[in-house]
Amino acid sequence: MIPSTTTQSEMKWLTFKLPDFWGSALVNGDYSGLDDDEEKELDSFVNYWNQHLYMNTAHVPSDENAVIESHFMKDHDASSFGVLACDCWEYRFVIRPNSPFN
């Protein structure tokens, strides 16, 4: 899948469909809910995108009741990092100024 780009408040964001179980690690830096394989897959994703995105800016959109929409997906943006079909959330990351995605 190809992540989409949006602009908000003079910042550009790249949007991905990623595993919901990555949420705590991406948003809060808490890897305690991941097993060793899941942590390696997430680290591979972060290392791959770190030069283009501020990885510490993960945002998961929710509605006014803080409900996060989840969808079961076979083809998502973490598939190429070894993650199998799973429930996914939409995650947004701020694009670095020097990135070609900007």
Contacts in CASP RR format, 6 or more apart in sequence:
PFRMAT RR
TARGET T0000
AUTHOR 0000-0000-0000
METHOD contacts of the structure
MODEL  1
MIPSTTTQSEMKWLTFKLPDFWGSALVNGDYSGLDDDEEKELDSFVNYWN
QHLYMNTAHVPSDENAVIESHFMKDHDASSFGVLACDCWEYRFVIRPNSP
FN
1 16 0 8 1.000
1 17 0 8 1.000
1 75 0 8 1.000
1 76 0 8 1.000
1 77 0 8 1.000
1 79 0 8 1.000
3 14 0 8 1.000
3 15 0 8 1.000
3 16 0 8 1.000
3 77 0 8 1.000
4 14 0 8 1.000
4 15 0 8 1.000
5 12 0 8 1.000
5 13 0 8 1.000
5 14 0 8 1.000
5 15 0 8 1.000
5 95 0 8 1.000
5 101 0 8 1.000
6 12 0 8 1.000
6 13 0 8 1.000
6 15 0 8 1.000
6 92 0 8 1.000
7 13 0 8 1.000
11 94 0 8 1.000
11 95 0 8 1.000
12 94 0 8 1.000
12 95 0 8 1.000
12 101 0 8 1.000
12 102 0 8 1.000
13 59 0 8 1.000
13 92 0 8 1.000
13 93 0 8 1.000
13 94 0 8 1.000
13 95 0 8 1.000
14 52 0 8 1.000
14 53 0 8 1.000
14 92 0 8 1.000
14 93 0 8 1.000
14 95 0 8 1.000
14 101 0 8 1.000
15 90 0 8 1.000
15 91 0 8 1.000
15 92 0 8 1.000
16 76 0 8 1.000
16 77 0 8 1.000
16 78 0 8 1.000
16 90 0 8 1.000
16 91 0 8 1.000
16 92 0 8 1.000
16 93 0 8 1.000
17 71 0 8 1.000
17 73 0 8 1.000
17 76 0 8 1.000
17 77 0 8 1.000
17 88 0 8 1.000
17 89 0 8 1.000
17 90 0 8 1.000
17 91 0 8 1.000
18 26 0 8 1.000
18 45 0 8 1.000
18 76 0 8 1.000
18 77 0 8 1.000
18 78 0 8 1.000
18 88 0 8 1.000
18 89 0 8 1.000
18 91 0 8 1.000
19 38 0 8 1.000
19 76 0 8 1.000
19 78 0 8 1.000
19 83 0 8 1.000
19 86 0 8 1.000
19 87 0 8 1.000
19 88 0 8 1.000
19 89 0 8 1.000
20 68 0 8 1.000
20 70 0 8 1.000
20 86 0 8 1.000
20 87 0 8 1.000
20 88 0 8 1.000
20 89 0 8 1.000
21 33 0 8 1.000
21 34 0 8 1.000
21 38 0 8 1.000
21 86 0 8 1.000
21 87 0 8 1.000
22 34 0 8 1.000
22 38 0 8 1.000
22 42 0 8 1.000
22 78 0 8 1.000
22 91 0 8 1.000
23 58 0 8 1.000
23 60 0 8 1.000
23 89 0 8 1.000
23 91 0 8 1.000
24 30 0 8 1.000
24 31 0 8 1.000
24 32 0 8 1.000
24 33 0 8 1.000
25 31 0 8 1.000
25 33 0 8 1.000
25 34 0 8 1.000
25 39 0 8 1.000
25 42 0 8 1.000
26 42 0 8 1.000
26 55 0 8 1.000
26 58 0 8 1.000
26 91 0 8 1.000
27 58 0 8 1.000
27 59 0 8 1.000
27 60 0 8 1.000
31 39 0 8 1.000
31 42 0 8 1.000
34 42 0 8 1.000
38 83 0 8 1.000
41 78 0 8 1.000
41 81 0 8 1.000
41 82 0 8 1.000
41 83 0 8 1.000
42 81 0 8 1.000
44 81 0 8 1.000
45 78 0 8 1.000
45 81 0 8 1.000
46 55 0 8 1.000
48 81 0 8 1.000
49 55 0 8 1.000
49 93 0 8 1.000
51 96 0 8 1.000
51 99 0 8 1.000
52 95 0 8 1.000
52 96 0 8 1.000
52 99 0 8 1.000
52 100 0 8 1.000
52 101 0 8 1.000
53 93 0 8 1.000
53 94 0 8 1.000
53 95 0 8 1.000
53 96 0 8 1.000
53 99 0 8 1.000
54 93 0 8 1.000
54 94 0 8 1.000
54 95 0 8 1.000
54 96 0 8 1.000
55 93 0 8 1.000
57 92 0 8 1.000
57 93 0 8 1.000
57 94 0 8 1.000
58 91 0 8 1.000
58 92 0 8 1.000
58 93 0 8 1.000
59 91 0 8 1.000
59 92 0 8 1.000
59 93 0 8 1.000
60 68 0 8 1.000
60 89 0 8 1.000
60 90 0 8 1.000
60 91 0 8 1.000
60 92 0 8 1.000
61 68 0 8 1.000
61 90 0 8 1.000
61 92 0 8 1.000
62 68 0 8 1.000
63 69 0 8 1.000
68 89 0 8 1.000
69 89 0 8 1.000
69 90 0 8 1.000
70 87 0 8 1.000
70 88 0 8 1.000
70 89 0 8 1.000
71 87 0 8 1.000
71 88 0 8 1.000
72 85 0 8 1.000
72 86 0 8 1.000
72 87 0 8 1.000
72 88 0 8 1.000
73 85 0 8 1.000
73 86 0 8 1.000
73 87 0 8 1.000
73 88 0 8 1.000
74 85 0 8 1.000
76 83 0 8 1.000
76 86 0 8 1.000
76 88 0 8 1.000
95 101 0 8 1.000
95 102 0 8 1.000
96 102 0 8 1.000
END
